[in-house]
């Protein structure tokens, strides 16, 4: 594979790029593709929540500095400006807290589904999606062949996709968006 003019070229045929793009788009829109995306979000959710908590801490520090400045400046016009800034900080904090709660709720749902899998399958998902390891390392860590790793992963995706489809999970997501 090489990159030519910012597009991928496979075996020198530019026509294959559009075919590959169409295939990948179709795969991403499939139920299994949605499950993969969901697992990727599940794996990154704690890191994302940590970053959002750090944003909240920064906003709280800025808010405290703003309150300190407001106490020093005793002007009516400035007080109104500071109160507007503090309201904006409070709004941003509330939005971030809602995002954290939503992420954690989704993570708990997926944790429940993953808990129904075997220990080996749980470990594979943990290593793949939460730790971000490649299949070579996972196979080594779990004492199995790389192809076995792929087969187990494929079976997990199929099980989760079937479970989520039967529960109407993806239909609910469509209605919300």
C-alpha positions in Angstrom: 0.0 0.0 0.0 1.2 3.5 -0.7 -0.3 6.9 -0.5 -0.6 8.9 -3.7 -2.3 12.3 -3.7 -3.7 11.8 -0.2 -5.6 8.6 -1.3 -4.8 5.0 -0.7 -3.8 3.0 -3.8 -3.9 -0.8 -3.6 -1.7 -2.7 -6.0 -1.5 0.3 -8.3 -5.2 0.5 -9.1 -7.0 3.6 -8.1 -10.4 2.1 -8.8 -9.9 -0.2 -5.9 -9.9 2.7 -3.5 -13.5 3.5 -4.1 -14.4 -0.2 -3.7 -12.5 -0.4 -0.5 -14.1 2.8 0.8 -17.5 1.4 0.0 -16.8 -1.9 1.7 -15.4 -0.1 4.9 -18.4 2.2 4.9 -20.8 -0.7 4.7 -18.9 -2.6 7.4 -19.0 0.4 9.7 -22.7 0.7 9.3 -23.4 -2.9 10.0 -24.5 -4.2 13.4 -21.1 -5.7 14.0 -19.4 -2.3 13.0 -21.7 -0.6 15.5 -20.7 -3.1 18.2 -17.0 -2.5 17.5 -17.5 1.3 17.8 -19.5 0.7 21.0 -16.7 -1.4 22.4 -14.1 1.2 21.5 -16.1 3.8 23.3 -16.5 1.5 26.2 -12.7 0.9 26.4 -12.0 4.6 26.3 -14.8 5.8 28.6 -12.9 6.0 31.8 -10.0 8.0 30.2 -12.6 10.3 28.6 -14.3 10.8 32.0 -11.0 11.5 33.6 -10.2 14.2 31.0 -13.7 15.7 31.6 -13.0 15.7 35.3 -9.8 17.6 34.7 -11.7 20.1 32.6 -14.1 20.6 35.5 -11.1 21.1 37.9 -9.7 23.8 35.5 -13.0 25.6 35.3 -13.4 25.5 39.1 -9.9 27.1 39.4 -10.9 29.8 36.8 -14.1 30.4 38.7 -12.3 30.8 42.0 -9.9 33.3 40.4 -12.9 35.1 38.9 -14.5 35.3 42.3 -11.2 36.6 43.8 -11.0 39.3 41.1 -14.7 40.2 41.7 -14.0 40.7 45.4 -11.1 43.0 44.6 -13.0 45.1 42.1 -15.9 46.9 43.7 -17.6 48.3 40.6 -21.3 47.6 39.8 -20.7 47.2 36.1 -17.8 44.8 36.7 -19.8 42.7 39.2 -22.4 42.0 36.5 -19.7 40.9 34.1 -18.1 38.6 36.7 -21.5 37.1 37.5 -22.1 36.3 33.8 -18.7 34.6 33.6 -19.5 32.6 36.7 -22.8 31.5 35.2 -21.0 30.4 32.0 -18.6 28.4 34.1 -21.4 26.8 36.1 -23.2 25.9 32.8 -20.0 24.3 31.4 -19.5 22.3 34.5 -23.1 21.0 34.4 -22.7 20.0 30.7 -19.4 18.2 31.5 -21.0 16.4 34.5 -24.0 15.3 32.3 -21.5 13.9 29.7 -19.6 12.0 32.4 -22.8 10.5 33.8 -24.0 9.5 30.3 -20.6 7.9 29.5 -20.7 6.0 32.8 -24.2 4.8 32.3 -23.3 3.4 28.8 -20.2 1.8 30.3 -22.3 0.1 33.0 -24.6 -1.3 30.4 -21.8 -2.7 28.4 -20.1 -4.0 31.6 -23.2 -6.0 32.2 -23.2 -7.6 28.8 -19.4 -8.3 29.0 -20.0 -9.9 32.4 -22.2 -12.6 30.7 -19.2 -13.7 28.6 -16.6 -16.3 29.6 -13.5 -15.2 31.5 -11.4 -15.7 28.4 -13.7 -13.6 26.3 -13.8 -10.9 29.0 -10.0 -10.8 29.2 -9.7 -10.6 25.4 -12.1 -7.6 25.3 -10.3 -5.9 28.2 -6.9 -6.3 26.6 -8.2 -5.2 23.2 -10.5 -2.3 24.0 -9.4 -1.0 27.4 -5.7 -1.6 27.1 -5.5 -1.1 23.4 -3.2 -4.1 22.7 -2.9 -5.7 19.3 -3.9 -9.3 18.5 -0.3 -10.5 18.6 0.2 -9.4 22.2 -3.2 -10.6 23.2 -2.6 -14.1 21.7 0.7 -14.3 23.6 -0.8 -13.1 26.8 -3.7 -15.5 26.6 -1.6 -18.5 25.4 -3.4 -18.9 22.1 -2.8 -18.5 18.4 -3.4 -15.2 16.7 -6.1 -16.8 14.4 -7.8 -18.2 17.5 -7.8 -14.6 18.9 -9.5 -13.4 15.8 -12.1 -16.2 15.9 -12.9 -15.6 19.5 -13.2 -11.8 18.8 -15.4 -12.6 15.9 -17.7 -14.8 18.0 -17.9 -12.1 20.7 -19.0 -9.5 18.1 -21.6 -11.9 16.7 -23.0 -12.7 20.2 -23.1 -9.1 21.3 -24.6 -7.9 18.0 -27.3 -10.6 18.2 -28.0 -9.7 21.9 -28.2 -6.0 21.2 -30.4 -6.4 18.1 -32.8 -8.7 20.0 -33.0 -6.1 22.8 -33.7 -3.3 20.2 -30.6 -1.4 21.4 -29.7 0.0 18.0 -33.2 1.0 17.1 -33.4 3.0 20.4 -30.1 4.8 19.5 -31.5 5.7 16.0 -34.6 7.3 17.5 -32.5 9.4 20.0 -30.3 10.8 17.2 
